[in-house]
Amino acid sequence: MSGLFTASVRSPMVGVVLTLELTGAYAVTLPLVATCLAASLVARALGGSPIYE
């Protein structure tokens, strides 16, 4: 969920915070941050523009 949000909006920290607040699963914070960073890097490497730009 956070990876898709981060890749489409290009806002990794908002994806992390939003997912943590919605799920309440704070034990998965590190994997969530890694997922968002990877999704952001892949989205930038593939090009294209974010949906809100």
LUMLUMDREN-2810 file (N, C-alpha, C; in Angstrom, 1 decimal):
<atoms>
<atom><aa>M</aa><ch>A</ch><at>N</at><xx>0.8</xx><yy>-1.2</yy><zz>0.0</zz></atom>
<atom><aa>M</aa><ch>A</ch><at>CA</at><xx>0.0</xx><yy>0.0</yy><zz>0.0</zz></atom>
<atom><aa>M</aa><ch>A</ch><at>C</at><xx>0.9</xx><yy>1.3</yy><zz>0.0</zz></atom>
<atom><aa>S</aa><ch>A</ch><at>N</at><xx>1.9</xx><yy>1.3</yy><zz>0.9</zz></atom>
<atom><aa>S</aa><ch>A</ch><at>CA</at><xx>2.7</xx><yy>2.5</yy><zz>0.9</zz></atom>
<atom><aa>S</aa><ch>A</ch><at>C</at><xx>3.6</xx><yy>2.6</yy><zz>-0.3</zz></atom>
<atom><aa>G</aa><ch>A</ch><at>N</at><xx>4.1</xx><yy>1.4</yy><zz>-0.8</zz></atom>
<atom><aa>G</aa><ch>A</ch><at>CA</at><xx>4.9</xx><yy>1.4</yy><zz>-2.0</zz></atom>
<atom><aa>G</aa><ch>A</ch><at>C</at><xx>4.2</xx><yy>2.0</yy><zz>-3.2</zz></atom>
<atom><aa>L</aa><ch>A</ch><at>N</at><xx>3.0</xx><yy>1.6</yy><zz>-3.4</zz></atom>
<atom><aa>L</aa><ch>A</ch><at>CA</at><xx>2.2</xx><yy>2.1</yy><zz>-4.5</zz></atom>
<atom><aa>L</aa><ch>A</ch><at>C</at><xx>1.9</xx><yy>3.6</yy><zz>-4.3</zz></atom>
<atom><aa>F</aa><ch>A</ch><at>N</at><xx>1.6</xx><yy>4.0</yy><zz>-3.1</zz></atom>
<atom><aa>F</aa><ch>A</ch><at>CA</at><xx>1.3</xx><yy>5.5</yy><zz>-2.9</zz></atom>
<atom><aa>F</aa><ch>A</ch><at>C</at><xx>2.6</xx><yy>6.3</yy><zz>-3.1</zz></atom>
<atom><aa>T</aa><ch>A</ch><at>N</at><xx>3.7</xx><yy>5.8</yy><zz>-2.6</zz></atom>
<atom><aa>T</aa><ch>A</ch><at>CA</at><xx>5.0</xx><yy>6.5</yy><zz>-2.8</zz></atom>
<atom><aa>T</aa><ch>A</ch><at>C</at><xx>5.4</xx><yy>6.6</yy><zz>-4.2</zz></atom>
<atom><aa>A</aa><ch>A</ch><at>N</at><xx>5.2</xx><yy>5.5</yy><zz>-5.0</zz></atom>
<atom><aa>A</aa><ch>A</ch><at>CA</at><xx>5.6</xx><yy>5.6</yy><zz>-6.4</zz></atom>
<atom><aa>A</aa><ch>A</ch><at>C</at><xx>4.7</xx><yy>6.5</yy><zz>-7.2</zz></atom>
<atom><aa>S</aa><ch>A</ch><at>N</at><xx>3.5</xx><yy>6.6</yy><zz>-6.9</zz></atom>
<atom><aa>S</aa><ch>A</ch><at>CA</at><xx>2.6</xx><yy>7.4</yy><zz>-7.7</zz></atom>
<atom><aa>S</aa><ch>A</ch><at>C</at><xx>2.5</xx><yy>8.8</yy><zz>-7.3</zz></atom>
<atom><aa>V</aa><ch>A</ch><at>N</at><xx>2.8</xx><yy>9.1</yy><zz>-6.0</zz></atom>
<atom><aa>V</aa><ch>A</ch><at>CA</at><xx>2.8</xx><yy>10.5</yy><zz>-5.6</zz></atom>
<atom><aa>V</aa><ch>A</ch><at>C</at><xx>4.2</xx><yy>11.1</yy><zz>-5.4</zz></atom>
<atom><aa>R</aa><ch>A</ch><at>N</at><xx>5.2</xx><yy>10.2</yy><zz>-5.3</zz></atom>
<atom><aa>R</aa><ch>A</ch><at>CA</at><xx>6.6</xx><yy>10.5</yy><zz>-5.1</zz></atom>
<atom><aa>R</aa><ch>A</ch><at>C</at><xx>6.8</xx><yy>11.3</yy><zz>-3.8</zz></atom>
<atom><aa>S</aa><ch>A</ch><at>N</at><xx>6.2</xx><yy>10.8</yy><zz>-2.7</zz></atom>
<atom><aa>S</aa><ch>A</ch><at>CA</at><xx>6.3</xx><yy>11.4</yy><zz>-1.4</zz></atom>
<atom><aa>S</aa><ch>A</ch><at>C</at><xx>6.5</xx><yy>10.3</yy><zz>-0.4</zz></atom>
<atom><aa>P</aa><ch>A</ch><at>N</at><xx>7.8</xx><yy>9.8</yy><zz>-0.2</zz></atom>
<atom><aa>P</aa><ch>A</ch><at>CA</at><xx>8.0</xx><yy>8.6</yy><zz>0.6</zz></atom>
<atom><aa>P</aa><ch>A</ch><at>C</at><xx>7.6</xx><yy>8.8</yy><zz>2.1</zz></atom>
<atom><aa>M</aa><ch>A</ch><at>N</at><xx>7.9</xx><yy>10.0</yy><zz>2.7</zz></atom>
<atom><aa>M</aa><ch>A</ch><at>CA</at><xx>7.6</xx><yy>10.1</yy><zz>4.1</zz></atom>
<atom><aa>M</aa><ch>A</ch><at>C</at><xx>6.0</xx><yy>10.1</yy><zz>4.4</zz></atom>
<atom><aa>V</aa><ch>A</ch><at>N</at><xx>5.3</xx><yy>10.7</yy><zz>3.5</zz></atom>
<atom><aa>V</aa><ch>A</ch><at>CA</at><xx>3.8</xx><yy>10.8</yy><zz>3.6</zz></atom>
<atom><aa>V</aa><ch>A</ch><at>C</at><xx>3.3</xx><yy>9.3</yy><zz>3.5</zz></atom>
<atom><aa>G</aa><ch>A</ch><at>N</at><xx>3.9</xx><yy>8.6</yy><zz>2.6</zz></atom>
<atom><aa>G</aa><ch>A</ch><at>CA</at><xx>3.5</xx><yy>7.2</yy><zz>2.5</zz></atom>
<atom><aa>G</aa><ch>A</ch><at>C</at><xx>3.7</xx><yy>6.4</yy><zz>3.7</zz></atom>
<atom><aa>V</aa><ch>A</ch><at>N</at><xx>4.9</xx><yy>6.6</yy><zz>4.3</zz></atom>
<atom><aa>V</aa><ch>A</ch><at>CA</at><xx>5.2</xx><yy>5.9</yy><zz>5.6</zz></atom>
<atom><aa>V</aa><ch>A</ch><at>C</at><xx>4.2</xx><yy>6.3</yy><zz>6.7</zz></atom>
<atom><aa>V</aa><ch>A</ch><at>N</at><xx>4.1</xx><yy>7.6</yy><zz>6.9</zz></atom>
<atom><aa>V</aa><ch>A</ch><at>CA</at><xx>3.3</xx><yy>8.1</yy><zz>8.0</zz></atom>
<atom><aa>V</aa><ch>A</ch><at>C</at><xx>1.8</xx><yy>7.7</yy><zz>7.8</zz></atom>
<atom><aa>L</aa><ch>A</ch><at>N</at><xx>1.3</xx><yy>7.8</yy><zz>6.6</zz></atom>
<atom><aa>L</aa><ch>A</ch><at>CA</at><xx>-0.1</xx><yy>7.5</yy><zz>6.3</zz></atom>
<atom><aa>L</aa><ch>A</ch><at>C</at><xx>-0.3</xx><yy>6.0</yy><zz>6.6</zz></atom>
<atom><aa>T</aa><ch>A</ch><at>N</at><xx>0.5</xx><yy>5.1</yy><zz>6.1</zz></atom>
<atom><aa>T</aa><ch>A</ch><at>CA</at><xx>0.4</xx><yy>3.7</yy><zz>6.3</zz></atom>
<atom><aa>T</aa><ch>A</ch><at>C</at><xx>0.5</xx><yy>3.3</yy><zz>7.8</zz></atom>
<atom><aa>L</aa><ch>A</ch><at>N</at><xx>1.4</xx><yy>3.9</yy><zz>8.5</zz></atom>
<atom><aa>L</aa><ch>A</ch><at>CA</at><xx>1.6</xx><yy>3.6</yy><zz>9.9</zz></atom>
<atom><aa>L</aa><ch>A</ch><at>C</at><xx>0.3</xx><yy>4.1</yy><zz>10.7</zz></atom>
<atom><aa>E</aa><ch>A</ch><at>N</at><xx>-0.2</xx><yy>5.2</yy><zz>10.4</zz></atom>
<atom><aa>E</aa><ch>A</ch><at>CA</at><xx>-1.4</xx><yy>5.7</yy><zz>11.1</zz></atom>
<atom><aa>E</aa><ch>A</ch><at>C</at><xx>-2.6</xx><yy>4.9</yy><zz>10.8</zz></atom>
<atom><aa>L</aa><ch>A</ch><at>N</at><xx>-2.8</xx><yy>4.4</yy><zz>9.5</zz></atom>
<atom><aa>L</aa><ch>A</ch><at>CA</at><xx>-3.9</xx><yy>3.7</yy><zz>9.2</zz></atom>
<atom><aa>L</aa><ch>A</ch><at>C</at><xx>-3.9</xx><yy>2.3</yy><zz>9.7</zz></atom>
<atom><aa>T</aa><ch>A</ch><at>N</at><xx>-2.7</xx><yy>1.6</yy><zz>9.8</zz></atom>
<atom><aa>T</aa><ch>A</ch><at>CA</at><xx>-2.7</xx><yy>0.2</yy><zz>10.2</zz></atom>
<atom><aa>T</aa><ch>A</ch><at>C</at><xx>-2.4</xx><yy>0.1</yy><zz>11.7</zz></atom>
<atom><aa>G</aa><ch>A</ch><at>N</at><xx>-1.6</xx><yy>1.0</yy><zz>12.2</zz></atom>
<atom><aa>G</aa><ch>A</ch><at>CA</at><xx>-1.2</xx><yy>0.9</yy><zz>13.6</zz></atom>
<atom><aa>G</aa><ch>A</ch><at>C</at><xx>-0.1</xx><yy>-0.1</yy><zz>13.9</zz></atom>
<atom><aa>A</aa><ch>A</ch><at>N</at><xx>0.5</xx><yy>-0.6</yy><zz>12.8</zz></atom>
<atom><aa>A</aa><ch>A</ch><at>CA</at><xx>1.5</xx><yy>-1.6</yy><zz>13.0</zz></atom>
<atom><aa>A</aa><ch>A</ch><at>C</at><xx>2.9</xx><yy>-1.0</yy><zz>13.0</zz></atom>
<atom><aa>Y</aa><ch>A</ch><at>N</at><xx>3.3</xx><yy>-0.5</yy><zz>14.1</zz></atom>
<atom><aa>Y</aa><ch>A</ch><at>CA</at><xx>4.5</xx><yy>0.3</yy><zz>14.2</zz></atom>
<atom><aa>Y</aa><ch>A</ch><at>C</at><xx>5.8</xx><yy>-0.7</yy><zz>14.3</zz></atom>
<atom><aa>A</aa><ch>A</ch><at>N</at><xx>5.5</xx><yy>-1.9</yy><zz>14.4</zz></atom>
<atom><aa>A</aa><ch>A</ch><at>CA</at><xx>6.6</xx><yy>-2.9</yy><zz>14.4</zz></atom>
<atom><aa>A</aa><ch>A</ch><at>C</at><xx>7.2</xx><yy>-3.1</yy><zz>13.0</zz></atom>
<atom><aa>V</aa><ch>A</ch><at>N</at><xx>6.5</xx><yy>-2.7</yy><zz>12.0</zz></atom>
<atom><aa>V</aa><ch>A</ch><at>CA</at><xx>7.0</xx><yy>-2.9</yy><zz>10.6</zz></atom>
<atom><aa>V</aa><ch>A</ch><at>C</at><xx>7.5</xx><yy>-1.6</yy><zz>10.0</zz></atom>
<atom><aa>T</aa><ch>A</ch><at>N</at><xx>8.0</xx><yy>-0.6</yy><zz>10.9</zz></atom>
<atom><aa>T</aa><ch>A</ch><at>CA</at><xx>8.4</xx><yy>0.7</yy><zz>10.4</zz></atom>
<atom><aa>T</aa><ch>A</ch><at>C</at><xx>9.6</xx><yy>0.6</yy><zz>9.5</zz></atom>
<atom><aa>L</aa><ch>A</ch><at>N</at><xx>10.6</xx><yy>-0.2</yy><zz>9.9</zz></atom>
<atom><aa>L</aa><ch>A</ch><at>CA</at><xx>11.8</xx><yy>-0.3</yy><zz>9.1</zz></atom>
<atom><aa>L</aa><ch>A</ch><at>C</at><xx>11.6</xx><yy>-0.9</yy><zz>7.7</zz></atom>
<atom><aa>P</aa><ch>A</ch><at>N</at><xx>10.9</xx><yy>-2.1</yy><zz>7.6</zz></atom>
<atom><aa>P</aa><ch>A</ch><at>CA</at><xx>10.6</xx><yy>-2.6</yy><zz>6.3</zz></atom>
<atom><aa>P</aa><ch>A</ch><at>C</at><xx>9.7</xx><yy>-1.6</yy><zz>5.4</zz></atom>
<atom><aa>L</aa><ch>A</ch><at>N</at><xx>8.8</xx><yy>-0.9</yy><zz>6.1</zz></atom>
<atom><aa>L</aa><ch>A</ch><at>CA</at><xx>8.0</xx><yy>0.1</yy><zz>5.4</zz></atom>
<atom><aa>L</aa><ch>A</ch><at>C</at><xx>8.8</xx><yy>1.2</yy><zz>4.8</zz></atom>
<atom><aa>V</aa><ch>A</ch><at>N</at><xx>9.8</xx><yy>1.7</yy><zz>5.6</zz></atom>
<atom><aa>V</aa><ch>A</ch><at>CA</at><xx>10.7</xx><yy>2.8</yy><zz>5.1</zz></atom>
<atom><aa>V</aa><ch>A</ch><at>C</at><xx>11.5</xx><yy>2.2</yy><zz>3.9</zz></atom>
<atom><aa>A</aa><ch>A</ch><at>N</at><xx>12.0</xx><yy>1.0</yy><zz>4.0</zz></atom>
<atom><aa>A</aa><ch>A</ch><at>CA</at><xx>12.8</xx><yy>0.4</yy><zz>2.9</zz></atom>
<atom><aa>A</aa><ch>A</ch><at>C</at><xx>11.9</xx><yy>0.3</yy><zz>1.7</zz></atom>
<atom><aa>T</aa><ch>A</ch><at>N</at><xx>10.7</xx><yy>-0.2</yy><zz>1.8</zz></atom>
<atom><aa>T</aa><ch>A</ch><at>CA</at><xx>9.8</xx><yy>-0.3</yy><zz>0.7</zz></atom>
<atom><aa>T</aa><ch>A</ch><at>C</at><xx>9.5</xx><yy>1.0</yy><zz>0.0</zz></atom>
<atom><aa>C</aa><ch>A</ch><at>N</at><xx>9.3</xx><yy>2.1</yy><zz>0.8</zz></atom>
<atom><aa>C</aa><ch>A</ch><at>CA</at><xx>9.0</xx><yy>3.4</yy><zz>0.2</zz></atom>
<atom><aa>C</aa><ch>A</ch><at>C</at><xx>10.2</xx><yy>4.0</yy><zz>-0.5</zz></atom>
<atom><aa>L</aa><ch>A</ch><at>N</at><xx>11.4</xx><yy>3.8</yy><zz>0.1</zz></atom>
<atom><aa>L</aa><ch>A</ch><at>CA</at><xx>12.6</xx><yy>4.3</yy><zz>-0.6</zz></atom>
<atom><aa>L</aa><ch>A</ch><at>C</at><xx>12.8</xx><yy>3.5</yy><zz>-1.9</zz></atom>
<atom><aa>A</aa><ch>A</ch><at>N</at><xx>12.7</xx><yy>2.2</yy><zz>-1.9</zz></atom>
<atom><aa>A</aa><ch>A</ch><at>CA</at><xx>12.8</xx><yy>1.4</yy><zz>-3.1</zz></atom>
<atom><aa>A</aa><ch>A</ch><at>C</at><xx>11.8</xx><yy>1.8</yy><zz>-4.2</zz></atom>
<atom><aa>A</aa><ch>A</ch><at>N</at><xx>10.6</xx><yy>2.0</yy><zz>-3.8</zz></atom>
<atom><aa>A</aa><ch>A</ch><at>CA</at><xx>9.5</xx><yy>2.4</yy><zz>-4.7</zz></atom>
<atom><aa>A</aa><ch>A</ch><at>C</at><xx>9.8</xx><yy>3.8</yy><zz>-5.3</zz></atom>
<atom><aa>S</aa><ch>A</ch><at>N</at><xx>10.3</xx><yy>4.7</yy><zz>-4.5</zz></atom>
<atom><aa>S</aa><ch>A</ch><at>CA</at><xx>10.7</xx><yy>6.0</yy><zz>-4.9</zz></atom>
<atom><aa>S</aa><ch>A</ch><at>C</at><xx>11.8</xx><yy>6.0</yy><zz>-5.9</zz></atom>
<atom><aa>L</aa><ch>A</ch><at>N</at><xx>12.8</xx><yy>5.2</yy><zz>-5.6</zz></atom>
<atom><aa>L</aa><ch>A</ch><at>CA</at><xx>14.0</xx><yy>5.1</yy><zz>-6.5</zz></atom>
<atom><aa>L</aa><ch>A</ch><at>C</at><xx>13.6</xx><yy>4.5</yy><zz>-7.9</zz></atom>
<atom><aa>V</aa><ch>A</ch><at>N</at><xx>12.8</xx><yy>3.4</yy><zz>-7.8</zz></atom>
<atom><aa>V</aa><ch>A</ch><at>CA</at><xx>12.3</xx><yy>2.8</yy><zz>-9.1</zz></atom>
<atom><aa>V</aa><ch>A</ch><at>C</at><xx>11.5</xx><yy>3.7</yy><zz>-9.9</zz></atom>
<atom><aa>A</aa><ch>A</ch><at>N</at><xx>10.6</xx><yy>4.5</yy><zz>-9.2</zz></atom>
<atom><aa>A</aa><ch>A</ch><at>CA</at><xx>9.7</xx><yy>5.4</yy><zz>-10.0</zz></atom>
<atom><aa>A</aa><ch>A</ch><at>C</at><xx>10.5</xx><yy>6.5</yy><zz>-10.6</zz></atom>
<atom><aa>R</aa><ch>A</ch><at>N</at><xx>11.5</xx><yy>7.0</yy><zz>-9.9</zz></atom>
<atom><aa>R</aa><ch>A</ch><at>CA</at><xx>12.4</xx><yy>8.0</yy><zz>-10.5</zz></atom>
<atom><aa>R</aa><ch>A</ch><at>C</at><xx>13.2</xx><yy>7.5</yy><zz>-11.7</zz></atom>
<atom><aa>A</aa><ch>A</ch><at>N</at><xx>13.7</xx><yy>6.2</yy><zz>-11.5</zz></atom>
<atom><aa>A</aa><ch>A</ch><at>CA</at><xx>14.5</xx><yy>5.6</yy><zz>-12.6</zz></atom>
<atom><aa>A</aa><ch>A</ch><at>C</at><xx>13.7</xx><yy>5.4</yy><zz>-13.8</zz></atom>
<atom><aa>L</aa><ch>A</ch><at>N</at><xx>12.4</xx><yy>5.0</yy><zz>-13.7</zz></atom>
<atom><aa>L</aa><ch>A</ch><at>CA</at><xx>11.6</xx><yy>4.7</yy><zz>-14.8</zz></atom>
<atom><aa>L</aa><ch>A</ch><at>C</at><xx>11.0</xx><yy>6.0</yy><zz>-15.5</zz></atom>
<atom><aa>G</aa><ch>A</ch><at>N</at><xx>11.1</xx><yy>7.1</yy><zz>-14.8</zz></atom>
<atom><aa>G</aa><ch>A</ch><at>CA</at><xx>10.7</xx><yy>8.4</yy><zz>-15.4</zz></atom>
<atom><aa>G</aa><ch>A</ch><at>C</at><xx>9.2</xx><yy>8.6</yy><zz>-15.2</zz></atom>
<atom><aa>G</aa><ch>A</ch><at>N</at><xx>8.6</xx><yy>9.5</yy><zz>-16.0</zz></atom>
<atom><aa>G</aa><ch>A</ch><at>CA</at><xx>7.2</xx><yy>9.8</yy><zz>-15.8</zz></atom>
<atom><aa>G</aa><ch>A</ch><at>C</at><xx>7.1</xx><yy>10.9</yy><zz>-14.8</zz></atom>
<atom><aa>S</aa><ch>A</ch><at>N</at><xx>5.9</xx><yy>11.4</yy><zz>-14.6</zz></atom>
<atom><aa>S</aa><ch>A</ch><at>CA</at><xx>5.6</xx><yy>12.5</yy><zz>-13.6</zz></atom>
<atom><aa>S</aa><ch>A</ch><at>C</at><xx>4.7</xx><yy>12.0</yy><zz>-12.6</zz></atom>
<atom><aa>P</aa><ch>A</ch><at>N</at><xx>4.7</xx><yy>12.5</yy><zz>-11.4</zz></atom>
<atom><aa>P</aa><ch>A</ch><at>CA</at><xx>3.8</xx><yy>12.2</yy><zz>-10.3</zz></atom>
<atom><aa>P</aa><ch>A</ch><at>C</at><xx>2.4</xx><yy>12.6</yy><zz>-10.7</zz></atom>
<atom><aa>I</aa><ch>A</ch><at>N</at><xx>1.4</xx><yy>12.0</yy><zz>-10.1</zz></atom>
<atom><aa>I</aa><ch>A</ch><at>CA</at><xx>0.0</xx><yy>12.4</yy><zz>-10.4</zz></atom>
<atom><aa>I</aa><ch>A</ch><at>C</at><xx>-0.4</xx><yy>13.8</yy><zz>-10.0</zz></atom>
<atom><aa>Y</aa><ch>A</ch><at>N</at><xx>0.2</xx><yy>14.3</yy><zz>-8.9</zz></atom>
<atom><aa>Y</aa><ch>A</ch><at>CA</at><xx>-0.1</xx><yy>15.6</yy><zz>-8.4</zz></atom>
<atom><aa>Y</aa><ch>A</ch><at>C</at><xx>0.8</xx><yy>16.7</yy><zz>-8.9</zz></atom>
<atom><aa>E</aa><ch>A</ch><at>N</at><xx>1.5</xx><yy>16.5</yy><zz>-10.0</zz></atom>
<atom><aa>E</aa><ch>A</ch><at>CA</at><xx>2.4</xx><yy>17.6</yy><zz>-10.4</zz></atom>
<atom><aa>E</aa><ch>A</ch><at>C</at><xx>2.0</xx><yy>18.1</yy><zz>-11.8</zz></atom>
</atoms>
